Amino acid sequence: MQKIIRIEQGVCRMPQCRLAAPVDFELCDGEHLAIVGLNASGKSMLVNMMVGRYPLMGVGATYDFSPSQKKLVSDNIKYITFCDSYGGDNDRTYFLQQRWNQMEIDESTPTVGALLEEAYRQSGEDTAERRALQTHLYQLFHLDLLLDKYIILLSSGELRKFQITKILLAMPRVLVLDNPFIGLDANTRDQLRDLLRTVSNEIALQVVLVLSKSDDIPSFITHVVEVKDLKVLPKVSREAFLRDRSPFPTRVLDDEKANEILALPYNDEEYHAEEVVSMRKVSIRYGNRTILKELDWHVMNGERWALSGQNGAGKSTLLSLVCADNPQSYACDISLFGIPRGSGESIWDIKKHIGYVSPELHRAYRRDMPAIRIVASGLKDSVGLYVKPSEGDYDKCRFWMRIFGLEGLEERTFLKLSSGEQRLVLLARAFVKDPELLILDEPLHGLDNVNRRLVKDIIEAFCQRKNKTMIFVTHYQEELPSCINHHLFLQRN
């Protein structure tokens, strides 16, 4: 059988990138793989060895990409990492509020259509087959509605669709996707599964999915490779893996830690407004696009809301109004904690009472600073840390890092953490000031099943405390904590 990628007793030349044991790995023609494992288990290390980013000692990885005529490994293997779907290394100038600030857009800012057409031209000849694929992808992801949209204005789900489309237009021999389904609404997830199955059947394409959720393995996957404790386990069939995998935990947070959360002292400066969020006839437009239209929404103290809707329906835009990150919020009839927006209140005084995590925040954090300082930045509501925290502040940070299972990682720099560990750090940042309003936008992105259960346990314990209100955004109904008692669904205009 043709071995498209083969690694035999592979050991990375760079000691800091080595797995705990030499790697034996094969991807054969006709196979579609899922690489699974807990956060920080070594999944990304294995993929970086496969795609040639981590050079190996000895023979190294060997490749047979036939029938592809492309010579370079980088042309035959395309890899969308978790960070790519948040902007990637080429997004260094991005800042948190940029998506909501039209003034930051100038003539040099690219549109979705221009970038996709450029990717199409650079990746191969203009053939009827490739144009048909392009049309199919645009229809599948409704990109015809986004082609004139500036890239920095895309939602996290729309950005993921853009990245996947751009890569598929190159028609690689091997396509590696890191957690491709997160951030996509249910219909789009189903459509993407069908697309990958169809494309892999129609052209010589092998699909490799890197999944934190081991219950998210599509039916077209033929084999599974588990990475555990920095060791690559033998490849098994999908059926064998699903049959033998460990059951998902029903609770992870122990009672002692839950009681510690419940026993946290309350702040004398807390707001105690009966109505936490009030929006009356709120409309948001960008050019010809209406994102929100005459929305009435009222969130009362102690309520826990699930906010859902299709990609691009305006969920993150709505939250940007609450957090005062969107300048249009001052033209709207909005009150927060009983204080009308624009009545002279300080944004920063309001933000002191809100804990927040989102894909946009993850995208904005590209600073390689120690994890504990990332958590401490939540006390100052900054991306980065520009004021030295007190020892008491650091005690709060260490407490929440311990609650989120991050003990021992306090001095590990952010970009050296796995994507799952990064998300846990940003969650600890949201909780560190014990906020009255908790806004969690896709909080479980990139987390394995154990950490997903841990975060839900923490949220449920936190929401048992007095004067706590929450807004939770997700495309997965099973991600919702049991404490949710209200729902708002946004329909895309």
MARVEXLO-182502 format. One record per residue (C-alpha): x, y, z; residue in three letters. Coordinates in pm, whole numbers, padded with zeros to 5 digits, always signed. Each point is the difference from the previous one (the first is absolute). Layout:
REM residues N
XYZALA;...
REM end
This chain:
REM residues 493
+00000+00000+00000MET;+00126+00348-00089GLN;+00141+00176+00307LYS;-00065+00370-00052ILE;+00174+00100+00326ILE;+00231-00231+00194ARG;+00195+00064+00319ILE;+00210-00280+00148GLU;+00146+00044+00351GLN;-00022+00376-00052GLY;+00172+00228+00252VAL;-00005+00377-00038CYS;+00337+00171-00025ARG;-00115+00277+00237MET;-00011-00137+00359PRO;-00280+00238+00104GLN;-00225-00141-00276CYS;+00056-00370+00068ARG;-00269-00244+00098LEU;+00060-00244+00285ALA;+00078-00293-00234ALA;+00110-00043-00364PRO;-00289+00028-00243VAL;-00119-00267-00242ASP;-00270+00131-00229PHE;-00148-00076-00343GLU;-00271+00163-00209LEU;-00094-00230-00284CYS;-00192+00066-00319ASP;-00374-00025+00059GLY;+00026+00071+00373GLU;-00154+00299+00175HIS;+00133+00051+00351LEU;-00112+00161+00323ALA;+00282+00092+00238ILE;-00149+00023+00349VAL;+00126+00063+00351GLY;-00035+00218+00306LEU;+00119+00360+00001ASN;+00383+00019+00008ALA;+00027-00373-00079SER;+00226+00065-00303GLY;-00245-00001-00294LYS;+00145+00316-00156SER;+00354-00132+00044MET;-00091-00309-00203LEU;-00160+00207-00276VAL;+00301+00232-00018ASN;+00219-00308-00049MET;-00234-00126-00273MET;-00002+00324-00198VAL;+00375+00060+00031GLY;-00008+00297+00235ARG;+00202-00194+00258TYR;+00307-00155-00171PRO;+00081-00350+00119LEU;+00327-00177+00070MET;+00108-00277-00237GLY;-00208-00072-00309VAL;-00288+00218+00116GLY;-00345-00005-00152ALA;-00038-00150-00349THR;-00276+00086-00247TYR;-00170-00146-00307ASP;-00256+00252-00125PHE;-00078-00166-00334SER;-00201+00059-00214PRO;+00070+00364+00099SER;+00258+00168-00225GLN;+00086+00263+00262LYS;+00356-00032+00127LYS;-00001+00186+00332LEU;-00135-00149+00323VAL;-00157+00337+00077SER;-00200-00014-00325ASP;-00126-00352+00065ASN;-00084+00034+00371ILE;-00216+00290+00115LYS;-00047+00049+00374TYR;-00248+00236+00165ILE;+00105+00037+00363THR;-00220+00116+00286PHE;+00180+00337-00004CYS;-00061+00042-00375ASP;-00373+00010+00065SER;+00057+00290+00239TYR;+00209+00197-00245GLY;+00336-00176+00028GLY;+00351+00139-00002ASP;-00083+00242-00282ASN;-00253+00176+00222ASP;+00242+00177+00235ARG;-00163+00342-00050THR;-00344-00122+00109TYR;-00139+00151+00319PHE;-00309-00094+00199LEU;-00236+00276-00113GLN;+00120+00011-00362GLN;-00290-00204-00135ARG;-00249+00258+00127TRP;+00192+00311-00110ASN;-00073+00091-00361GLN;+00246+00290+00027MET;+00285-00252+00010GLU;-00084-00116-00354ILE;+00177+00166-00291ASP;+00048-00073-00369GLU;+00279-00249+00073SER;-00226-00221+00214THR;-00077-00314-00206PRO;-00344-00142-00060THR;-00094-00366+00021VAL;-00050-00023-00376GLY;+00337+00157-00082ALA;+00189-00232+00235LEU;-00176-00312-00126LEU;+00059+00091-00363GLU;+00367+00068+00074GLU;+00027-00339+00173ALA;-00167-00164-00300TYR;+00244+00155-00249ARG;+00309-00082+00204GLN;-00088-00362+00068SER;-00031-00144-00351GLY;-00127+00021-00353GLU;-00341+00144-00081ASP;-00191-00318-00090THR;-00368-00084-00029ALA;+00039-00250+00286GLU;+00146+00260+00236ARG;-00259+00264-00099ARG;-00277-00253+00067ALA;+00150-00071+00343LEU;+00023+00373+00067GLN;-00367+00051-00085THR;-00098-00299+00212HIS;+00193+00130+00302LEU;-00145+00349-00033TYR;-00352-00141-00011GLN;+00061-00240+00288LEU;+00131+00266+00237PHE;-00221+00283-00133HIS;+00319+00189-00085LEU;-00174+00181-00286ASP;-00152+00213+00277LEU;+00345+00074+00146LEU;+00219+00063-00306LEU;-00016+00379+00037ASP;+00048-00012+00378LYS;+00331+00114+00150TYR;+00196-00286+00151ILE;+00034+00165+00343ILE;-00380+00022+00029LEU;-00059-00376-00021LEU;-00143-00183+00297SER;+00205-00289+00140SER;-00223-00251-00180GLY;+00018+00195-00328GLU;+00378+00023+00031LEU;+00021-00377+00041ARG;-00211-00051-00315LYS;+00230+00239-00187PHE;+00316-00183+00110GLN;-00136-00344-00094ILE;-00117+00125-00340THR;+00336+00162-00075LYS;+00185-00322+00078ILE;-00236-00225-00199LEU;+00040+00223-00307LEU;+00367-00107-00006ALA;-00111-00365-00048MET;+00270-00153+00224PRO;+00078-00374+00023ARG;-00034+00006+00380VAL;-00224+00239+00193LEU;+00060+00037+00375VAL;-00265+00188+00197LEU;+00036+00084+00370ASP;-00342-00008+00170ASN;-00183+00100-00320PRO;-00353-00014+00145PHE;+00030+00241+00291ILE;-00153+00340-00063GLY;-00232-00137-00271LEU;-00376-00019+00041ASP;-00165-00343-00016ALA;-00104+00018-00366ASN;+00345+00111-00112THR;+00166-00277+00203ARG;-00215-00256-00179ASP;+00072+00161-00337GLN;+00374+00002+00067LEU;-00003-00370+00089ARG;-00187-00074-00323ASP;+00236+00220-00200LEU;+00314-00169+00134LEU;-00151-00341-00070ARG;-00100+00102-00353THR;+00326+00174-00092VAL;+00212-00285+00136SER;-00198-00243-00218ASN;+00018+00213-00315GLU;+00370+00095+00005ILE;+00318-00153+00140ALA;-00025+00163+00343LEU;+00073-00151+00341GLN;-00157+00181+00295VAL;+00159+00018+00345VAL;-00207+00157+00280LEU;+00161+00102+00329VAL;-00278-00017+00259LEU;-00018+00092+00366SER;-00355-00141+00017LYS;+00028-00374-00058SER;-00379-00018-00044ASP;+00028+00227-00306ASP;+00147-00261-00239ILE;-00189+00006-00335PRO;-00114-00326-00156SER;+00233+00033-00302PHE;+00306-00028+00227ILE;+00150-00347-00041THR;+00269-00008+00271HIS;+00089+00172+00328VAL;+00341+00079+00149VAL;-00006+00090+00368GLU;+00277+00208+00157VAL;+00023-00051+00374LYS;+00256+00135+00248ASP;+00225+00111-00289LEU;-00004-00349-00154LYS;-00151-00091-00338VAL;-00207-00317+00034LEU;-00049-00251-00286PRO;-00254+00081-00268LYS;-00335-00177+00042VAL;-00324-00008-00194SER;-00264+00259+00081ARG;-00236-00275+00115GLU;+00259-00151+00236ALA;+00080+00339+00152PHE;-00363+00089+00062LEU;-00064-00342+00150ARG;+00292+00009+00243ASP;+00023+00368+00099ARG;-00050+00104+00362SER;-00340+00141+00097PRO;-00027+00376+00033PHE;+00014+00131+00358PRO;-00326+00122+00152THR;+00184+00229+00244ARG;+00362+00117+00027VAL;+00008+00287+00252LEU;+00034-00148+00349ASP;-00224+00110+00286ASP;+00284+00174+00185GLU;+00071+00234-00291LYS;-00371+00059-00061ALA;-00038+00101+00365ASN;+00298+00234-00032GLU;-00178+00179-00287ILE;-00320+00025+00204LEU;+00193+00137+00299ALA;+00171+00284-00187LEU;-00054+00335+00177PRO;-00226+00253-00167TYR;+00126+00341-00112ASN;-00141+00308+00174ASP;+00007+00186-00335GLU;-00228-00245-00184GLU;-00294+00122-00204TYR;-00336-00135+00117HIS;-00225+00119-00281ALA;-00326-00188-00051GLU;+00038+00035-00380GLU;+00354-00083-00113VAL;-00040+00052-00378VAL;-00274+00201-00171SER;-00020+00050-00377MET;-00293+00177-00166ARG;-00049-00001-00379LYS;+00373-00046-00062VAL;+00108-00006-00366SER;+00354-00040-00134ILE;+00100+00051-00362ARG;+00332-00017-00185TYR;-00041+00156-00342GLY;-00280-00188-00171ASN;+00003-00281+00257ARG;-00252-00005+00283THR;+00141-00211+00282ILE;-00258+00069+00273LEU;-00346+00144-00066LYS;-00212+00161+00272GLU;+00108-00247+00266LEU;-00165+00014+00342ASP;+00184-00198+00266TRP;-00006+00017+00378HIS;+00225-00205+00228VAL;-00095+00001+00366MET;+00227-00056+00298ASN;+00071-00370+00056GLY;-00115-00117-00344GLU;+00219-00231-00208ARG;-00057+00044-00372TRP;+00094-00225-00292ALA;+00058+00211-00313LEU;-00004-00191-00329SER;-00048+00048-00373GLY;+00157-00062-00339GLN;+00352+00115-00087ASN;-00020+00372-00077GLY;-00334+00047+00178ALA;+00147+00269+00228GLY;+00074-00184+00327LYS;+00347+00146+00048SER;-00122+00341-00121THR;-00268-00008+00268LEU;+00258-00081+00267LEU;+00231+00277-00126SER;-00281+00245+00077LEU;-00029-00128+00355VAL;+00377+00024+00056CYS;+00020+00350-00159ALA;+00255-00126-00255ASP;-00227+00111-00285ASN;-00016+00380-00060PRO;-00356-00034-00132GLN;-00110-00089+00352SER;-00011+00373+00083TYR;-00264+00060-00268ALA;-00224-00270+00146CYS;-00243-00011+00292ASP;+00205-00223+00230ILE;+00027-00013+00376SER;+00243-00215+00195LEU;-00043-00059+00374PHE;-00274+00263-00012GLY;+00233+00265-00146ILE;-00097+00139-00344PRO;+00281-00025-00256ARG;+00143+00343-00078GLY;-00115+00165+00324SER;+00355+00078+00104GLY;+00097-00335+00146GLU;+00357-00123-00043SER;+00038-00303-00229ILE;+00269-00130+00230TRP;-00218+00032+00310ASP;-00265-00211-00176ILE;+00253-00257-00123LYS;+00118-00061+00357LYS;-00325-00186+00055HIS;+00012-00216-00317ILE;+00201-00317-00059GLY;+00041-00073-00369TYR;+00150-00262-00232VAL;-00054-00033-00376SER;+00163-00109-00326PRO;+00080+00368-00065GLU;+00185+00023+00331LEU;+00194-00319-00076HIS;+00084+00142-00343ARG;+00129+00323+00158ALA;+00230-00176+00250TYR;+00318-00057-00198ARG;+00236+00116+00276ARG;+00238-00267+00126ASP;-00015+00098+00367MET;-00026-00227+00308PRO;-00342-00156+00048ALA;-00048+00150+00345ILE;+00044+00348-00146ARG;-00265-00079-00262ILE;-00238-00092+00284VAL;+00099+00315+00191ALA;-00086+00216-00302SER;-00364-00089+00067GLY;+00020+00209+00317LEU;+00097+00300-00213LYS;-00222-00075-00305ASP;+00297+00027-00235SER;+00143-00217-00277VAL;+00347-00019+00147GLY;+00103+00117+00347LEU;+00120+00357+00045TYR;-00046+00044+00376VAL;+00189-00211+00253LYS;-00246-00216+00198PRO;+00023-00023+00378SER;+00084-00326+00175GLU;-00367-00021+00096GLY;-00092+00024-00368ASP;+00241-00283-00079TYR;-00158-00209+00277ASP;-00336+00037-00178LYS;+00164-00103-00327CYS;+00160-00307+00155ARG;-00334-00097+00155PHE;-00185+00004-00334TRP;+00287-00167-00184MET;-00019-00282+00255ARG;-00379-00023-00043ILE;+00045-00032-00378PHE;+00271-00267+00033GLY;+00288+00229-00099LEU;+00226-00052+00300GLU;+00365-00007-00103GLY;-00061+00207-00315LEU;+00009+00342+00164GLU;+00332+00098-00163GLU;-00053-00187-00329ARG;-00038+00263-00270THR;-00334+00020-00182PHE;+00117-00099-00349LEU;+00183-00305+00143LYS;-00329-00138+00133LEU;-00228-00230-00198SER;-00311+00161-00145SER;-00211-00167+00271GLY;+00227+00128+00276GLU;-00019+00348-00153GLN;-00380-00013+00017ARG;+00012-00107+00367LEU;+00233+00291+00077VAL;-00242+00243-00165LEU;-00288-00152+00196LEU;+00194+00049+00324ALA;+00051+00360-00115ARG;-00379+00043-00032ALA;-00070-00136+00351PHE;+00290+00162+00187VAL;-00186+00317+00103LYS;-00309-00193+00115ASP;-00227+00195-00239PRO;-00371+00064+00041GLU;-00053-00058-00375LEU;+00176-00291-00169LEU;+00005+00007-00382ILE;+00129-00325-00150LEU;+00010+00000-00381ASP;+00087-00353-00125GLU;+00194-00069+00324PRO;+00064-00371-00068LEU;+00181+00046-00333HIS;+00291-00243-00028GLY;-00060-00174+00333LEU;+00005-00377+00038ASP;-00292-00185+00159ASN;+00151+00005+00349VAL;+00072+00373-00003ASN;-00339+00074-00155ARG;-00165-00175+00295ARG;+00234+00181+00242LEU;-00092+00343-00138VAL;-00373-00081+00012LYS;+00041-00111+00364ASP;+00177+00327+00085ILE;-00269+00207-00170ILE;-00277-00185+00181GLU;+00171+00052+00337ALA;+00069+00367-00073PHE;-00362+00067-00100CYS;-00124-00133+00335GLN;+00142+00313+00161ARG;-00215+00306+00062LYS;-00015+00291-00246ASN;+00146-00197-00291LYS;-00140+00028-00353THR;+00126-00181-00310MET;-00026+00011-00380ILE;+00131-00317-00168PHE;+00051-00036-00378VAL;+00041-00337-00169THR;-00094-00193-00314HIS;-00011-00329+00196TYR;-00305-00060+00218GLN;+00191-00259+00205GLU;+00247+00271+00104GLU;-00264+00194+00193LEU;+00038-00016+00379PRO;-00297-00131+00195SER;-00053+00340+00160CYS;-00124+00159-00328ILE;-00357+00126+00047ASN;-00058+00240-00294HIS;+00063-00021-00375HIS;+00039+00256-00280LEU;+00034-00114-00362PHE;+00118+00252-00261LEU;-00109-00046-00360GLN;+00241+00115-00271ARG;-00142+00296-00195ASN;
REM end
